[in-house]
Amino acid sequence: MEINPINWMLVFVRASAFLLVLPIFSAPNIPRRVRLALAGMIAFLIAPGLPAFALHPESFLAWIRLFLVEVFAGLTIGFVTRMVFYVCDFAGLLITNEMGLNMASTFNPMSGSSTQAPGLILFYFSAAVLMSLDLHHWVLAGFQNTYTLLPVGAAHLREALFNNIVAHTGRVFVVGVQMAAPLMAVSFIIVLTFSILGRAVPQMSAFMESFAVRALGGLVMFGLCLEIMAQHLLNYLRRLPEDMMRVAQFLGPT
């Protein structure tokens, strides 16, 4: 198997940028050497199947520009794959607000930032679904297929790409609300019930008494709805290769 060193180097640059934002593999607790080794292995597998790079930049600045184009392509494609974890963060935020656990934040070692407990649970849950169902292999296969629509050095900005990124961002909010909808409905019913009790029994502090019931009802509903949330996450994860191909199409030549 003959490997063109220029092809390998350019694929390595795009793969490194892709892994920099890819879920799980971009976690701060994963050593950089592991990511670089994985990017090198991906380049070793993909580069032999690509045609020899036709352009040969003559100056150092031209090579730098080519590398920046590949980095931009890898970051853009990887950003789409990361959207599913933004869904988990947003759904966890909604669930936390409905359960009244806004102050119960914890550190997320995978993202390197603080988050609420429901968001952290959904984060690990989505990571488990991604790895246990071998969907990470789908993502890597989708990355390889992007070279059919986005050759090396052909990435450029287009209005359609911006519209596609905005659509992906909007879908984050839609799926997040769908995942948190059962808990929002239970919280609304509990608040409505205690509001009626507060009117019927003015001596009772309905607002304060509802906190414990909202938290308990939210925890019960959260456990009962994990299967539904898993289905939403699975539907999102299965679309990742298609989303990556669409972004590559908008990045590539017309």
C-alpha positions, -999 to 999 in steps of 0.1 A, spaced: 0 0 0 17 31 -13 12 63 7 17 98 -8 34 118 20 17 150 9 -17 133 10 -9 118 44 1 152 58 -29 170 45 -53 143 58 -35 144 91 -41 182 94 -79 178 87 -82 148 110 -64 165 138 -87 195 136 -117 171 134 -106 152 166 -100 185 183 -138 191 186 -151 155 182 -172 144 212 -154 123 238 -120 123 219 -117 161 225 -121 158 263 -94 175 283 -85 143 301 -75 126 269 -38 132 262 -28 151 231 -5 124 221 -35 100 219 -54 124 197 -23 129 174 -17 92 172 -54 86 163 -52 114 137 -21 98 122 -38 64 121 -69 79 103 -46 96 78 -27 64 73 -60 46 64 -76 74 43 -46 88 24 -39 57 1 -75 59 -13 -72 95 -23 -58 107 -57 -24 124 -56 -27 161 -46 -26 180 -79 -16 214 -65 19 220 -52 22 254 -34 55 270 -42 59 293 -12 58 287 26 28 311 29 9 291 3 14 259 24 3 277 55 -29 289 37 -35 253 26 -31 240 61 -55 266 75 -81 256 49 -79 220 60 -80 230 97 -112 251 89 -127 221 71 -120 197 100 -132 221 127 -165 228 108 -172 191 102 -163 183 138 -185 211 151 -216 194 136 -208 162 155 -205 180 188 -241 194 185 -255 163 202 -237 172 234 -250 207 232 -285 191 231 -277 173 264 -265 205 280 -296 224 270 -320 196 280 -301 193 313 -305 230 319 -343 229 312 -347 199 335 -326 216 362 -348 247 361 -380 227 363 -367 206 393 -354 237 411 -318 224 413 -301 255 397 -275 257 425 -265 220 423 -238 224 397 -209 200 393 -177 197 372 -179 179 339 -144 164 332 -153 156 296 -160 193 287 -138 209 313 -167 232 325 -193 232 353 -228 218 345 -259 207 364 -263 171 375 -291 162 349 -269 176 321 -239 156 333 -260 124 334 -273 130 299 -237 138 287 -224 105 299 -256 88 287 -251 100 252 -214 91 253 -224 56 263 -250 53 235 -224 66 210 -197 41 220 -219 10 229 -237 10 195 -205 16 175 -218 49 162 -183 64 165 -174 41 136 -202 57 116 -188 91 124 -153 81 113 -167 65 81 -186 98 75 -154 117 79 -137 95 53 -167 100 29 -164 138 32 -134 137 9 -157 126 -20 -175 160 -17 -147 181 -2 -113 174 -18 -82 186 -2 -78 224 -3 -112 230 -18 -130 243 13 -145 278 11 -172 298 28 -207 299 13 -240 313 24 -256 278 23 -230 267 49 -240 295 73 -277 286 68 -270 249 75 -251 257 107 -280 279 119 -304 251 111 -282 227 132 -282 252 161 -320 255 159 -323 218 160 -304 218 193 -332 238 210 -359 217 194 -345 183 205 -336 197 239 -372 208 245 -385 175 233 -363 156 258 -372 178 287 -409 181 277 -422 153 301 -405 169 331 -417 204 321 -453 190 320 -450 173 354 -435 205 369 -463 226 355 -490 203 369 -473 203 404 -470 242 403 -506 245 392 -518 221 419 -500 240 446 -512 273 433 -548 260 437 -540 248 472 -525 282 480 -557 299 470 -578 274 490 -555 274 521 -539 309 524 -521 299 555 -499 274 536 -468 286 518 -476 268 485 -445 282 467 -421 269 493 -438 236 498 -438 229 460 -400 227 458 -396 193 474 -425 179 454 -411 193 421 -377 178 428 -391 144 438 -415 143 408 -388 155 385 -364 127 396 -391 100 392 -401 113 357 -364 116 347 -359 79 355 -391 70 336 -382 90 305 -346 78 301 -357 55 273 -375 83 254 -344 105 258 -322 77 246 -344 74 215 -340 112 208 -303 109 212 -301 78 190 -320 95 162 -296 125 164 -265 103 165 -276 83 135 -279 114 115 -243 125 122 -227 110 90 -255 125 69 -250 159 85 -212 157 80 -217 149 43 -241 179 39 -216 203 56 -188 189 34 -211 195 3 -217 231 13 -179 236 20 -169 220 -13 -169 234 -48 -202 242 -64 
